[in-house]
């Protein structure tokens, strides 16, 4: 599946996962790009340090109204274009509007009390991306049961990669607060040059949660009717699995854990070969 960096992402140049890649059907790529640019524009509002929470919410509310009613306002052009795209493709606006709910939450909420609290956020900030893509490709909504875990795992992976920057730049911490307390540490551990043993425990618990999500997500490529979307999802699953392993072995506070384009290409090629040989990992 074509995955965008979800709300805590750092921007187009830092993404781990392809956005509307050549694997997707060519006629659908403009719609995917439209959804992506809408999400990115709204994300930029939520992450803008020059805006107060109230200003962010007001602007996101304007995006929401434009998505539903249209606006003709150049500042809301991405919402207007997505509205037209959704009308042309027959996809409901619920997924884009759920993303806006997540961005509004980012404007005012900086801590997550538990893993369940974080997963509730991911259901707004991550799951809608996969649901949109499934609907765009005419897939069965029952497949949300495998796309949601994949998107939610990707979201947590992004959080772990960027945990220090999110804390330093926006005072956002997506690590469960109860797990930090149980490990005998707190959010200030994210400001250190290296991960402490206590913080490492929390990161590993989050990775355990990602692996549980991926156990369901790995079913996705073989379940889809669209071979192209299946191939795309196989690549995303492989990249997510590899990044989870890298985050186990490396310290995201010492250096951001990410793959360069050559390694991403090798992982993608391996995933595609396995997919076309029968969907095996």
N, C-alpha and C positions, 0 to 999 in steps of 0.2 A: 504494500500500500504506500501511497505517497504521503509521507509524514512531514508536517511542518514542525519547527521548534515551537513547542507550546509556550504559554505565557511567560515562563521564566527564561526563555531562550535569549541568546545574546545578539541575534541578528543574522541576516542572510549569509554572511561570510563565515559564520561559525557553526553551521549546521552539521549534524552527524548523518542525516538521512535525506535521501533525494526528495525533491519537491516537484511533483508532476513530471516524473522522468519519462524518457523515451519508451519505457516499458508499457506505459498506459496507452489506451487507444487515442490516436491523434485527435479525433473530434472532441474528446473530453478534456484534453489538456488545457484549453483556454478557460474552461469552467473551474478546473482545479487551481489554475493560476489566479483567477478572480477571487476565489475563496481564500487563498493564501494571502493575497495583497490586502484583502479586507481585514483578515486576522492580524497581519503585521501592523497595519495602520492603527487598529484598536489597541494592540499591544504597546505601541509607541506612546499612546496616550497614557496608559496605565503605568508605564515606566518613566514618564517625563518628570524629572526632579524639580522642574520649574513650576509645576502645577500643584495646587493643594488637592487633597482628597475630594473636596466638594467640586472643584473645577474638573477633575478627571471624570467624576460620575456624571456631571452635567454634559460633558462632551460625549461620553459613552451612551448616555440617554439619547442624545441627538443622533448618534449612529443607529441606535435601535429604532427610533422613529422613522429615519430615512429608509431603513431596511424594510419596514412594514408599509410605509405610505409613499416613499419617494420624497425627494427634496428639491432637486435642481440646484443645490448649494455646492459650489466648487469644493468647499472644505469637506463635503460629505460624498464626494464623487465615488469613492471606493464602495461605500454602502449602496449608492444608487446603482453602480455597475453590478454588484452582487445581486441586488434585487432583480435586475433584468436577467442575469444569468440563471437565477433560481427559477424564474418564470419560464425561461426557454428550456431548461433541463427537466422541469417538473419536480425538483427537489424542494421539500418544505424548508421554511426559514428557521425551524426550531433549533437546528444544530448551530447555526451562526449566532442565534440569540442566546443559546446556552454559553457560547464562548464569551459573549458580552457580559453575561452574569459572572463568569469567572474573572474577567478584567475588572469589573466593579468590585469584586471581593478583594482583588489584589490592591485596589486603591485604599482599602481601609483595614485589611487584615494582614498581619505580619507574622503570626505564629499559629502553629497547628498542634493541638493538644495531644493527639494520638494518631496512630496509623489510620484508624477509621475516619478521623477528621480529615486527614490528608487524602484518603481515597474519595471522600465526598467531594472534595475540591477537584480531584482529577476527573470525576464524572462530568464536571462542567468544563474543565480546561483542556482535557485530552480526549476523552471518549467521543465527543462530538465530531472530531476530525475523521476518525474511522467511520463513524456512522454516516457522515456526509458522503464519503467516498463509496461506501457500500450502496447507498441510495442512488448515487449518480450512476453507478454501474448496473443498477437494476438487480442487486443481490437481495437475498431473503433477509428481512430484518432479524430473523433468528440468529443470523451470523454476528449480530452485535455481541453475542456471548463470547466470541473469540476475538473480535476486533477491540472491544473495550479493554480487556486485559493487556493487549499489545500496546495500545495507546497510553494506558495508565502506566505501564512499565517504562515506556519511553519518557514520559513526563518525570517520573522519579529519577531515572538515569540523568536527565538534564539537570534536575535539582542537585544531584550529588556532584556532577561535574562543576557546577557553578555555585556551590554552597558558600564559598568564601566571598565571591563577588556579590552575590545576592545580599549577604549580610552587610558587607562593607558599604556597598553603593546604595542599597534601598532598605536596609534594616529588615529584610525579609528572611525568615528561617522556615524552611519546609521540612526540617527534621522533627519528628514527633517529640514534643516537650516531655511527655512522660518517660520516654526511652532515655532522653538526656538525663533526667533526674535519677532514674534507676541506675544509670552508669556512673552517677556521682559527678556530673559535669553540667555545663549550661552553654548558652549560645556564645559566650565570650571565647570559648575554645576555637571558634571558627576564625578568630582574628590572629591565631598563631601561625608561625611560618611552616609548621608541620603538624600532622594529626597526632593528637595524644592517644594513649591506649584506650582511655574512656570514650573519646569521640570515635575511635576506630570501631568499638563495639556497636555504636549506634549506626554508623555507616553500614556495617556488616548486617545488622538487623534489617535495614532498609533493602539491602541487596537480597537478603533472604526473601523478603516480600516480593521483590521483582522476579525472583526465580519462580515463586509460586504463581505469579501472574503469567509468566512465560510458559509454564507447563500447559496452560490453556491456549495461549496465543500461538503456540507451535502447530496447533491444529488448523489454523486459518488458511494457509496456502492451499492445502488439499481440499478444502471445503467449498471454495468459491467456484461459481459457474464461469466467471471471466478468467481465462488463463493468463491474460495480461496482468490483471489485478492480483491473481495468485502469485505470479512471478515477482511482482513488485513486493508483495507481502513477504515472500520467501527471503528476499534480500534484506528487508527491514528486520525480520526475525533474526537472521544471521548476525547483522550488525549489532542488534540489541544484546544478543547472547555474548558476543565478543567484548562489547563494552562493559557488560556486567563483570566478566572475568577480569578485565583490565582494572576496573575499579576495586576489585578484591585485592589485586596485587600492588597497585600503585597508590600514591598519596595525592588526592585532589587538591590538598592545600599547598603542597610543595610545587605542583605544576598541574595545569589543567589536563585531565585525561581525555584524549581525543585521538582520532586517526587522521593521518594525512590522506590525500586523495589516492596515491598509489595503493596504500593498504586497503582503503575502502573498496577500490576497484577489484583487488584480488579476492576480498571477502565476497563481494557481489558476484563475481564470476563463479566462484565455488558454489554459492547458494543457487545460482541459476542452473548450473550443471546438475546439481542434486535434484532440483525441482523438475527439470525436464527428463530426468531418468526415473521419475516416479514419485516425486514429492518427498524423498527421504532427506533428512538433515545430514 
